[in-house]
């Protein structure tokens, strides 16, 4: 189809829209390397978004394709016109503007809300001055709200009382980077009407907790005198330290959706950042236990005060070459000690000397914050360590050899490592390359523990990579056992069995007893894990049974 070239189209109002199965999923400014001042006004953006959606609804029945990329221009009177149509899909020829066909795949294909992204600023390298940086080299830093030209809007809104859920919805809609979902009843009005809390509890939250959150958010200019470095893969900086007050301040800004989103800047490296904004979390259809966890987190801080005795440190692994990983088949180390627990004890903070926790819920929450989709398992999972979300703000997307260790979470530390997703592809996880991928990933996380925490406290873990990721529990347990055992006897595991069938703890206990009786080594166990995939289907009831019958 040939159309006349129109020179006068307003470039700052050309948008690339993504339609899949007849529904608009996402909208991006078309010219994605230019910051347009007119697109910085949130009220204006909301009108643009509504105009595009309304226009598309009026013409979509005349488009015979179920999925397509459509470029639309919005004129000053908010009327719209189609520029052109292009093929939709990660493996087609259409550019994805401020989105990424692979990293944003869930959003572009399935988002129930058309998310609008515009460019706010461009990242520039700066010289680090913070004393928390390990090496004062050239690096990229985090754009903070208090250094942007929008700070006067944010500070003015947060300086006024927020007395009820309606006012909270209005403030977030005014100061948030991304336009919240238009709904019949805004999120917090719906949340507090559905939540199982009394009127007095709601009143207490808005008279005590909310002013505390506003106050901490407004302290940003005083708390952040220096820039914060972004932790990149193979970057010049591999750890950042934050005070407790800085952490709470950033968490408050995440709550108010005033921190940058992925569209805030185009990074001059190949790294991709998801940012930390709860706007997509607020756009889920039902109030979740995650939001309840966040509200309780802020309520506890407002009631008991901020513990300023410890700082939070975020460490990123620096593995880049295959040669840096063990030769798994040849390792002759014995297996590390493992304690099997029915459920996680609830008295860690008061009575133990600290644990390192493999956080199985936070990586799922990262996915929610990034794509706006929430798995059923996450919906029911409370957030154990809300402070750990700060890692998502400062760290670019994890690669296959990246993990994060967060220390200073009270008596505890947390490992964040993303498992491969085998949902709908169950058998693939038993292939060698996929076992190695997850094994190397866990090794990165456990190696951080052994190298950074001299006392090497116990690692408390559970069914990492299972649930919505489709992982097989026995395989994932063995991967974590092999990774921990490869570190020369420095680590021990505490494995929580809840959430698995009742027989899981007993069969795992039987396997561990047998492996210890046979003096099994890391290399032997790894080799058997690989060999299991070569057996005929149905020859053995489980991987455990195969190992016990084939261990020489």
Steps between C-alpha positions, in 0.01 A plus 500: 500500500640841403406815688592860446790621717378763749776728619298675769421204727599588859795271577453540873154342468577201281446177689570134429221277633511124550182298440485127568189285455291808436597682820737792534775396740751786504573849364839667451610833362627429149815713503663322792831685515351845559365651821189706417408758767130484413495130592620566856156618615311206653155648448580559134633144467178361643297690237732372227467144627121521514487654151712219351300224670166656399617551141625143472173365639316688225707351214617156614200318350610627158844339539492136391813401696479376862848628589698793363716801582319821413654848488259776598542877509306712751420855391469802735122457519556134602364362175706215362611358167661172398848536353565138413464137608787256553530132595477412869737264675845451648622328184349742252658813354329770709700705747384502862573870579535541881406137559706186437351209309660240727537671838149651473346198328244430772386862496491540120312174449271479804468827695135570581580871529654707216815629672626832365874568498671826414862602536574722800877542483818355354758327717839662507821363652616685809798483731405320819557689823321282753725342758296181472631431151779245496693665213466864390474424130274631226155351550130555453291640781140479610273792403336615825171693522663777707738582214228513233298799389191325639614515862297814569185315389583195710600696811192723479266199478670310782508807725120503518301268731387170348204418726333206325523244215338736250763768566777239470374388159486863388858574615645191331316592181652847515864423588553149359724460197265265318130573467310264734231274366169675447246292692144540624634517853867605553734247653527602864131578532434148374781350708389641834134423431587135430775453761411329824584800720291715729415864445722589797797321343454690174472829690815417697689427178413838350556699820826333607663290230424719199654819650811297584526381139452851363763636736755234402438558128551876543836440669654381171701819424667478843554124501651476152787745470689270263389305196416131526681273252307251290624143525561374147614158378882508490478863611766697687296491822380177659353619830310793646435583865196694618405629841173381654351846451596499133337160451173610661501822299536307173228253603264792571567644156437157347166494683406842359624389154741793473813296422604452141343232281673312216405779261664772706828477314674309226809343646809535291604143577304192398366468855126515558344636819156423633510779757288492812148636482193340651268644233468168317454320830210734572354412161443133582137406515483397865672629815790267579686388808801678348333839544398402853864410574613841380242684710598299808867575427435875505269472802769315699760764415266782598417326830844376612734736316780432252792289620798713403759264650556306176535590136358307210758377248422371151762277336488381140694196381768556240526168317540536125691200365404132499851424624417673828250229591601162644556195283199337659562141391846490659420651841583257780362707789257329739145624524428786740279463810126541437227555758145434379230718657124458482438876510713809549536590871341835575748618765810572289526867575486450876690179565746400231831634383377565150435304188557547129164453331445398141208729424254311282231773487694815416614388150133435422410844631770650277315344208175656621657845537653468154211350301184561700415129508471310826516124539254325730784385723621855555147621574498284813862559606580767760819694440758391758759772440350815345836682522643254248293668229757782498731263310263522202543873496880493477569178310446444131330179390686191614683293242553123516812546716371775730364491853449755776576477872339753733639532852384714790136386506485486880681179597448357156629513145322413177612343173312603186550274199252446220428141398434391144132475412381153400126562522351305209842346417546265793736245339750760377628564853662155510725574202866571574510863384199589714629320808830685456323832458320474834796334674735780395238755604473352850878472522528875432269575792657253742851610403408856600403368844827312553716789379321797665370355828803359684292301748301335216170475688253229400317551173126458546329408175200321360351406164697755297392502135187292558139621523423737210840434340412134451811360670512140624554502877745211524718640222502851650591363842792306351621804304517702821667212685770461233567876485531533879720191529742625234626780726747290700282432801434867575120482480210313651139496384172526687228383263133585565276223369161667541309544176610161369309170523514343847739231376766748381673545836519125567627405154757780511613388846536142371707621204733708717553209737585271208736754340687542829524125554651461153732801553367654178696789351383811321631367169318167536170665584529748212576222251196301613280808463610526137461127435142502624392669177633203300270244665183378323182675615341320793807289578526664843238662718719801572847648473565401861426136423727509193789643704464247783498208257790622288745647753804271498 
